[in-house]
Amino acid sequence: MIKFRLYLDKDAETKWLNEMAEQGWALEKFAAGFYSFEKCNPGQYIYQVDMGNKLFSVSEDYRDFMNDTGIEIVQTWGYWVILRKEASKGTFELYTDIDSSIEHYSKIRRMFKGVAVIEIICLFVEIFGAVSGVVYAYAFSFLIGALLLAIMSAIAKTNEKIAELRERKGETETEGAKRYISMVLPCGLLLNSIALIMKESVEEPIVYTIQIAAIAVMLAGVYKTAKKWR
């Protein structure tokens, strides 16, 4: 069985993988949002998602440590590492103390910030192309804008997680740490990008309908974001 999902929240992804395992589906492969599952005994595995230090690979020390503790590396993708352990071998937690959890989420935040910088540069390039009359540059500007907003939302959610952990330590929460960008907003930008890409090959009424829907979705995203930021 193959399912398509896009996750920037590793906690949400971990929860979903464990829910699938509880239903008797074990993740075997992952690539570009496509998850390949095989049948297993319900609850046979416990999954965790970690962040490595290398793209699409892990160090030998990391691999040896996981093997020694009975943990299987299922897949690496980007910096993400999907791990699993047989439930019969006991509980499976990667970061059991607050300080190591804060460092873990801080590392994830640094990665997201690096990606955001790259997205901003790409966005300016596409905007320049659109102003210069390059075909499809407007569409790709909306597409990159949607990706950038999704990354910014992931950064905000990571800030929220770090703030919660610091509160548990008795530290003061930083102002604005629990603000976020609704994922509905980048979905609207993505929909508008699709409409612009289809403009040359699809009848105008269809394109206009998609763009109206995109505007409605974007407005809903702006409303949800503003509501959270109050």
C-alpha positions as a Markdown table, in Angstrom:
| # | Residue | x | y | z |
|---|---|---|---|---|
| 1 | Met | 0.0 | 0.0 | 0.0 |
| 2 | Ile | 1.3 | 3.5 | -0.9 |
| 3 | Lys | 0.1 | 6.7 | 0.7 |
| 4 | Phe | 1.1 | 10.3 | -0.1 |
| 5 | Arg | 1.6 | 12.8 | 2.7 |
| 6 | Leu | 3.6 | 15.9 | 3.2 |
| 7 | Tyr | 4.9 | 16.5 | 6.7 |
| 8 | Leu | 7.1 | 19.3 | 8.0 |
| 9 | Asp | 6.1 | 18.4 | 11.6 |
| 10 | Lys | 8.1 | 15.4 | 12.6 |
| 11 | Asp | 5.9 | 14.8 | 15.7 |
| 12 | Ala | 2.8 | 14.6 | 13.6 |
| 13 | Glu | 4.6 | 12.3 | 11.2 |
| 14 | Thr | 5.7 | 10.0 | 14.0 |
| 15 | Lys | 2.1 | 9.9 | 15.4 |
| 16 | Trp | 0.7 | 8.9 | 12.0 |
| 17 | Leu | 3.3 | 6.2 | 11.4 |
| 18 | Asn | 2.5 | 4.7 | 14.8 |
| 19 | Glu | -1.2 | 4.8 | 14.0 |
| 20 | Met | -0.6 | 3.0 | 10.8 |
| 21 | Ala | 1.5 | 0.4 | 12.7 |
| 22 | Glu | -1.3 | -0.1 | 15.2 |
| 23 | Gln | -3.6 | -0.8 | 12.2 |
| 24 | Gly | -1.2 | -3.5 | 10.9 |
| 25 | Trp | 0.8 | -1.5 | 8.4 |
| 26 | Ala | 4.6 | -1.2 | 8.7 |
| 27 | Leu | 6.5 | 1.5 | 6.8 |
| 28 | Glu | 9.1 | 0.0 | 4.4 |
| 29 | Lys | 10.1 | 2.8 | 2.1 |
| 30 | Phe | 9.7 | 6.6 | 1.8 |
| 31 | Ala | 10.5 | 9.0 | -1.0 |
| 32 | Ala | 9.3 | 12.5 | -1.8 |
| 33 | Gly | 6.1 | 12.3 | 0.2 |
| 34 | Phe | 5.2 | 8.7 | -0.9 |
| 35 | Tyr | 5.1 | 6.2 | 2.0 |
| 36 | Ser | 5.2 | 2.5 | 1.1 |
| 37 | Phe | 3.6 | 0.1 | 3.7 |
| 38 | Glu | 3.5 | -3.6 | 4.1 |
| 39 | Lys | 1.3 | -5.7 | 6.3 |
| 40 | Cys | 2.5 | -6.5 | 9.8 |
| 41 | Asn | 1.0 | -7.6 | 13.0 |
| 42 | Pro | -1.0 | -4.8 | 14.6 |
| 43 | Gly | 1.2 | -2.9 | 17.0 |
| 44 | Gln | 4.3 | -4.9 | 16.0 |
| 45 | Tyr | 6.5 | -1.8 | 15.6 |
| 46 | Ile | 7.1 | 1.6 | 17.2 |
| 47 | Tyr | 8.3 | 4.4 | 15.0 |
| 48 | Gln | 10.3 | 7.5 | 15.7 |
| 49 | Val | 11.6 | 10.3 | 13.4 |
| 50 | Asp | 15.0 | 11.7 | 14.1 |
| 51 | Met | 17.2 | 14.3 | 12.5 |
| 52 | Gly | 20.7 | 13.4 | 11.3 |
| 53 | Asn | 23.7 | 15.5 | 10.5 |
| 54 | Lys | 24.1 | 14.3 | 6.9 |
| 55 | Leu | 21.9 | 14.6 | 3.8 |
| 56 | Phe | 20.4 | 11.2 | 2.9 |
| 57 | Ser | 22.7 | 9.3 | 5.1 |
| 58 | Val | 23.9 | 8.7 | 8.7 |
| 59 | Ser | 27.3 | 8.3 | 10.2 |
| 60 | Glu | 28.6 | 4.8 | 11.0 |
| 61 | Asp | 28.7 | 5.6 | 14.7 |
| 62 | Tyr | 25.0 | 6.5 | 14.5 |
| 63 | Arg | 24.2 | 3.3 | 12.6 |
| 64 | Asp | 26.2 | 1.2 | 15.0 |
| 65 | Phe | 24.5 | 2.7 | 18.0 |
| 66 | Met | 21.0 | 2.1 | 16.6 |
| 67 | Asn | 21.9 | -1.5 | 15.8 |
| 68 | Asp | 23.3 | -2.1 | 19.3 |
| 69 | Thr | 20.1 | -0.8 | 20.8 |
| 70 | Gly | 17.8 | -2.9 | 18.6 |
| 71 | Ile | 16.6 | 0.0 | 16.5 |
| 72 | Glu | 16.3 | -0.4 | 12.7 |
| 73 | Ile | 16.9 | 2.5 | 10.3 |
| 74 | Val | 14.0 | 2.3 | 7.9 |
| 75 | Gln | 14.8 | 5.2 | 5.7 |
| 76 | Thr | 16.8 | 8.4 | 5.4 |
| 77 | Trp | 15.4 | 11.3 | 3.4 |
| 78 | Gly | 17.1 | 14.7 | 3.5 |
| 79 | Tyr | 18.1 | 15.2 | 7.1 |
| 80 | Trp | 15.2 | 13.1 | 8.4 |
| 81 | Val | 15.8 | 9.5 | 9.6 |
| 82 | Ile | 12.9 | 7.2 | 10.1 |
| 83 | Leu | 13.5 | 4.6 | 12.8 |
| 84 | Arg | 11.5 | 1.7 | 14.2 |
| 85 | Lys | 11.8 | -0.8 | 17.0 |
| 86 | Glu | 9.8 | -4.0 | 17.7 |
| 87 | Ala | 7.3 | -3.2 | 20.4 |
| 88 | Ser | 8.1 | -6.5 | 22.1 |
| 89 | Lys | 11.5 | -5.1 | 22.9 |
| 90 | Gly | 10.1 | -2.3 | 25.1 |
| 91 | Thr | 9.4 | 1.4 | 24.9 |
| 92 | Phe | 11.1 | 3.5 | 22.2 |
| 93 | Glu | 12.0 | 7.1 | 23.0 |
| 94 | Leu | 14.9 | 9.1 | 21.5 |
| 95 | Tyr | 15.1 | 12.1 | 23.8 |
| 96 | Thr | 14.0 | 11.5 | 27.4 |
| 97 | Asp | 15.3 | 14.6 | 29.1 |
| 98 | Ile | 14.3 | 18.2 | 28.5 |
| 99 | Asp | 17.7 | 19.6 | 27.6 |
| 100 | Ser | 18.3 | 17.0 | 24.9 |
| 101 | Ser | 14.8 | 17.6 | 23.5 |
| 102 | Ile | 15.5 | 21.4 | 23.4 |
| 103 | Glu | 18.7 | 20.8 | 21.5 |
| 104 | His | 17.0 | 18.4 | 19.1 |
| 105 | Tyr | 14.2 | 20.9 | 18.2 |
| 106 | Ser | 16.8 | 23.7 | 18.1 |
| 107 | Lys | 18.7 | 21.7 | 15.4 |
| 108 | Ile | 15.5 | 21.2 | 13.5 |
| 109 | Arg | 14.8 | 25.0 | 13.7 |
| 110 | Arg | 18.2 | 25.8 | 12.3 |
| 111 | Met | 17.6 | 23.5 | 9.4 |
| 112 | Phe | 14.3 | 25.1 | 8.6 |
| 113 | Lys | 15.8 | 28.6 | 8.8 |
| 114 | Gly | 18.5 | 27.5 | 6.3 |
| 115 | Val | 15.8 | 26.2 | 3.9 |
| 116 | Ala | 13.8 | 29.5 | 4.4 |
| 117 | Val | 16.9 | 31.6 | 3.3 |
| 118 | Ile | 17.2 | 29.5 | 0.2 |
| 119 | Glu | 13.5 | 29.8 | -0.6 |
| 120 | Ile | 13.7 | 33.6 | -0.1 |
| 121 | Ile | 16.5 | 33.8 | -2.6 |
| 122 | Cys | 14.6 | 31.7 | -5.1 |
| 123 | Leu | 11.5 | 33.8 | -4.6 |
| 124 | Phe | 13.4 | 37.0 | -5.5 |
| 125 | Val | 14.8 | 35.3 | -8.6 |
| 126 | Glu | 11.3 | 34.3 | -9.7 |
| 127 | Ile | 9.9 | 37.8 | -9.0 |
| 128 | Phe | 12.7 | 39.3 | -11.0 |
| 129 | Gly | 11.9 | 36.9 | -13.8 |
| 130 | Ala | 8.2 | 37.8 | -13.6 |
| 131 | Val | 8.9 | 41.5 | -13.9 |
| 132 | Ser | 11.2 | 40.8 | -16.9 |
| 133 | Gly | 8.4 | 39.0 | -18.6 |
| 134 | Val | 9.5 | 35.4 | -18.2 |
| 135 | Val | 6.7 | 32.9 | -18.9 |
| 136 | Tyr | 5.4 | 31.0 | -15.8 |
| 137 | Ala | 7.6 | 33.2 | -13.5 |
| 138 | Tyr | 4.4 | 34.4 | -11.7 |
| 139 | Ala | 3.2 | 30.9 | -11.2 |
| 140 | Phe | 6.6 | 29.7 | -9.7 |
| 141 | Ser | 6.6 | 32.8 | -7.5 |
| 142 | Phe | 3.3 | 31.7 | -6.0 |
| 143 | Leu | 4.6 | 28.1 | -5.7 |
| 144 | Ile | 7.8 | 29.2 | -3.9 |
| 145 | Gly | 5.8 | 31.6 | -1.8 |
| 146 | Ala | 3.6 | 28.7 | -0.7 |
| 147 | Leu | 6.7 | 26.6 | 0.2 |
| 148 | Leu | 8.2 | 29.5 | 2.1 |
| 149 | Leu | 5.0 | 30.0 | 4.2 |
| 150 | Ala | 4.9 | 26.3 | 4.9 |
| 151 | Ile | 8.5 | 26.5 | 6.2 |
| 152 | Met | 7.8 | 29.6 | 8.2 |
| 153 | Ser | 4.8 | 27.8 | 9.8 |
| 154 | Ala | 7.2 | 24.9 | 10.6 |
| 155 | Ile | 9.6 | 27.3 | 12.3 |
| 156 | Ala | 6.8 | 28.8 | 14.3 |
| 157 | Lys | 5.6 | 25.4 | 15.5 |
| 158 | Thr | 9.1 | 24.4 | 16.4 |
| 159 | Asn | 9.4 | 27.6 | 18.4 |
| 160 | Glu | 6.2 | 26.7 | 20.2 |
| 161 | Lys | 7.6 | 23.3 | 21.1 |
| 162 | Ile | 10.9 | 24.7 | 22.4 |
| 163 | Ala | 8.9 | 27.3 | 24.4 |
| 164 | Glu | 6.8 | 24.5 | 26.0 |
| 165 | Leu | 9.9 | 22.6 | 26.9 |
| 166 | Arg | 11.5 | 25.7 | 28.4 |
| 167 | Glu | 8.4 | 26.4 | 30.4 |
| 168 | Arg | 8.7 | 22.9 | 31.9 |
| 169 | Lys | 12.2 | 23.8 | 33.0 |
| 170 | Gly | 10.7 | 26.9 | 34.7 |
| 171 | Glu | 12.2 | 29.3 | 32.1 |
| 172 | Thr | 10.2 | 32.3 | 30.8 |
| 173 | Glu | 8.5 | 31.8 | 27.5 |
| 174 | Thr | 9.8 | 34.2 | 24.8 |
| 175 | Glu | 7.2 | 36.6 | 23.4 |
| 176 | Gly | 5.5 | 35.4 | 20.2 |
| 177 | Ala | 6.9 | 31.8 | 20.6 |
| 178 | Lys | 3.4 | 30.4 | 20.1 |
| 179 | Arg | 2.5 | 32.3 | 17.0 |
| 180 | Tyr | 2.2 | 30.4 | 13.7 |
| 181 | Ile | 1.1 | 30.6 | 10.1 |
| 182 | Ser | -1.9 | 28.6 | 9.1 |
| 183 | Met | -1.1 | 25.9 | 6.5 |
| 184 | Val | -4.3 | 27.0 | 4.8 |
| 185 | Leu | -2.5 | 30.1 | 3.5 |
| 186 | Pro | 0.2 | 28.3 | 1.5 |
| 187 | Cys | -2.4 | 25.9 | 0.2 |
| 188 | Gly | -4.2 | 28.9 | -1.3 |
| 189 | Leu | -1.0 | 30.2 | -2.9 |
| 190 | Leu | -0.3 | 26.7 | -4.3 |
| 191 | Leu | -3.8 | 26.5 | -5.8 |
| 192 | Asn | -3.2 | 29.9 | -7.4 |
| 193 | Ser | 0.1 | 28.7 | -8.8 |
| 194 | Ile | -1.6 | 25.7 | -10.3 |
| 195 | Ala | -4.2 | 28.0 | -12.0 |
| 196 | Leu | -1.5 | 30.2 | -13.5 |
| 197 | Ile | 0.4 | 27.1 | -14.8 |
| 198 | Met | -2.8 | 25.8 | -16.4 |
| 199 | Lys | -3.7 | 29.2 | -17.9 |
| 200 | Glu | -2.3 | 28.4 | -21.4 |
| 201 | Ser | -3.8 | 24.9 | -21.7 |
| 202 | Val | -7.2 | 25.2 | -20.0 |
| 203 | Glu | -10.3 | 27.2 | -20.7 |
| 204 | Glu | -10.5 | 30.6 | -19.0 |
| 205 | Pro | -13.7 | 29.9 | -16.9 |
| 206 | Ile | -12.0 | 26.9 | -15.3 |
| 207 | Val | -8.8 | 29.0 | -14.5 |
| 208 | Tyr | -10.9 | 31.8 | -13.1 |
| 209 | Thr | -12.9 | 29.4 | -10.9 |
| 210 | Ile | -9.7 | 27.9 | -9.5 |
| 211 | Gln | -8.3 | 31.4 | -8.9 |
| 212 | Ile | -11.4 | 32.4 | -7.1 |
| 213 | Ala | -11.2 | 29.3 | -4.9 |
| 214 | Ala | -7.5 | 30.1 | -4.3 |
| 215 | Ile | -8.4 | 33.6 | -3.1 |
| 216 | Ala | -11.1 | 32.2 | -0.8 |
| 217 | Val | -8.6 | 29.7 | 0.6 |
| 218 | Met | -5.9 | 32.4 | 1.1 |
| 219 | Leu | -8.4 | 34.7 | 2.9 |
| 220 | Ala | -9.3 | 31.8 | 5.2 |
| 221 | Gly | -5.6 | 31.2 | 5.8 |
| 222 | Val | -5.1 | 34.9 | 6.6 |
| 223 | Tyr | -8.1 | 34.8 | 9.0 |
| 224 | Lys | -6.9 | 31.7 | 10.8 |
| 225 | Thr | -3.4 | 33.1 | 11.1 |
| 226 | Ala | -4.6 | 36.5 | 12.4 |
| 227 | Lys | -6.9 | 34.7 | 14.9 |
| 228 | Lys | -4.0 | 32.7 | 16.3 |
| 229 | Trp | -1.7 | 35.8 | 16.6 |
| 230 | Arg | -4.2 | 37.8 | 18.8 |
